[in-house]
Amino acid sequence: MRAMALAVAALLSGCAFGRLNPGLTQDGAAVAVTAPTLPDARRDAVTGALELFLAPSSTQSAAVAAELGGRAAELTARTKWREKEGRGVVEVRFGKILAALDKKGLLKPDGFSSREPRALLLVSEPQGILDLGVGPAADALRRALSARGMTGVDGRDSLNAFVARGAEPKDLAAGAARLGADWMLVGAASASAEPDRESGAWRAHAALVSDLYEVRDAVPVAQFRTEGAAVDVSSAGARGKALEQAGEEAAAKAAEEINRARGGRSEAAVMAVGARDVGRLKALLASLRAVEGVSGAYLALWRGEDESAIVRVFLKGMKVDGLAARLLRRDASLTLLSVETESGRLAVELPGGGPKSMFGDGE
C-alpha cells in the first residue's frame, strides 16, 4: 500500500510538473527561456522579469539585475527543463522580487513619499446619529481618502487613542504627529431634515466646513465647504446619507489639496484584463512609462487564474482620465473598459492572441 501511495504521489507531482506552461501563476509567472544550463536559465528569467518592476533605462537597473541574477535560485520556483535542447520554462517568484526592490526603495520614483499620506480627521457631527462615536461624514471621509491612496485616521474613534493637550491647532497637530499623521482635517458638520408630505419620506440637507492643516507646522493650507442631500424613510437615515455625501466631497477636495502640496504627484491603478503572459505586461508597462506625466509604473498584483493584473502608476500633474486618453493615443491596441476618476483607477483590455504553446507565444 505504501509503495502504491508513493507511486500515486509521484504520478500526481509529475502531472503538476507537466502543466507548467508560460503565463501568470499564483507566485508570479512561468516564462520560456533558452540558455546553456538551468542555472543560466533561472538567472535570465529573473533579469528578464525585472522590466515589470523597474524601467530598463533607470540608472539602477543594471546593478539590480546583476545582484538579483545572483540570487536566481531564491527568486525562482518550478522548472520544466530540457537539458539537451537547452530550453524550458522557469517560474519566477514576483513576490520575492517585489520585496527585494521595496527594501531598496526602488519601487517608487524620486519625489514620491515612501508611504501614502496619512490624515487625522477631527470632525464634530450632530448628535443622535453617531455610531459608537464615529459619525457618517468622518467615516465617508476616511473611506473616500482610502480610495485615493491616502489613509484617514478618525480622531473620534476610541480605537485610535487620539490625545490632545489643548484645543488650539498646535495642540491638535502635536496629537496628530503622535499618531504618525502628516495632515489634519478639522471640520464641523451640520444636518437637518424635513418631512415630505407627498412621499411620506424625509428630505435632508447636510454641510461640512473643513480646515486642512499640515501637521509639521500646524498651518492651515485650505478651507472648504461641502454639502449633501438625501431622501430616506427616517429622519436619521436621511441625515446620515446627506452627511456621507458631504464627507465624500470633502475627501475629494482634501485629496486635491494634498496632491497639490506634493507637487501634483498622485498614484493610479491600471487593471489589465487579458494579462496572459509576461510579454504583454511588459508592452503595457513600456507604454505607460512612455506617457508624458508618468513618473514610473510597476506590476503590483497578478492573477493567473483569471488572466488579469494591476499596475501601480505614479503621476505628476495629471489625473487618471488624462492618463487614459494619453495611453490609448500611444497604444491603440488597448481597449478602454472603465475610468474611475474619483478613485484613480482605470481598466483596459490587452490585445488578444492565439492559443498558448508549450513554450509561449512565438516559440
C-alpha positions, 0 to 999 in steps of 0.5 A: 500500500505504501509503495502504491501511495508513493507511486500515486504521489509521484504520478500526481507531482509529475502531472503538476510538473507537466502543466507548467506552461508560460503565463501568470501563476499564483507566485508570479509567472512561468516564462520560456527561456533558452540558455546553456544550463538551468542555472543560466536559465533561472538567472535570465528569467529573473533579469528578464522579469525585472522590466515589470518592476523597474524601467530598463533605462533607470540608472539602477537597473543594471546593478539590480539585475546583476545582484538579483541574477545572483540570487536566481535560485531564491527568486525562482520556483518550478522548472520544466527543463530540457537539458539537451535542447537547452530550453524550458520554462522557469517560474519566477517568484514576483513576490520575492522580487517585489520585496527585494526592490521595496527594501531598496526603495526602488519601487517608487520614483524620486519625489514620491513619499515612501508611504501614502499620506496619512490624515487625522480627521477631527470632525464634530457631527450632530448628535443622535446619529453617531455610531459608537462615536464615529459619525457618517461624514468622518467615516465617508471621509476616511473611506473616500481618502482610502480610495485615493491612496491616502489613509484617514485616521478618525480622531473620534474613534476610541480605537485610535487613542487620539490625545490632545493637550489643548484645543488650539491647532498646535495642540491638535497637530502635536496629537496628530504627529503622535499618531504618525499623521502628516495632515489634519482635517478639522471640520464641523458638520451640520444636518437637518431634515424635513418631512415630505408630505407627498412621499411620506419620506424625509428630505435632508440637507447636510454641510461640512466646513473643513480646515486642512492643516499640515501637521509639521507646522500646524498651518492651515493650507485650505478651507472648504465647504461641502454639502449633501442631500438625501431622501430616506424613510427616517429622519436619521437615515436621511441625515446620515446619507446627506452627511456621507455625501458631504464627507465624500466631497470633502475627501475629494477636495482634501485629496486635491489639496494634498496632491497639490502640496506634493507637487501634483504627484498622485498614484493610479491603478491600471487593471489589465484584463487579458494579462496572459503572459509576461510579454504583454505586461511588459508592452503595457508597462513600456507604454505607460512609462512612455506617457508624458506625466508618468513618473514610473509604473510597476506590476503590483498584483497578478492573477493567473487564474483569471488572466488579469493584473494591476499596475501601480502608476505614479503621476505628476500633474495629471489625473487618471482620465488624462492618463487614459486618453494619453495611453490609448493615443500611444497604444491603440491596441488597448481597449478602454473598459472603465475610468474611475476618476474619483478613485484613480483607477482605470481598466483596459483590455490587452490585445488578444492572441492565439492559443498558448504553446508549450513554450509561449507565444512565438516559440 
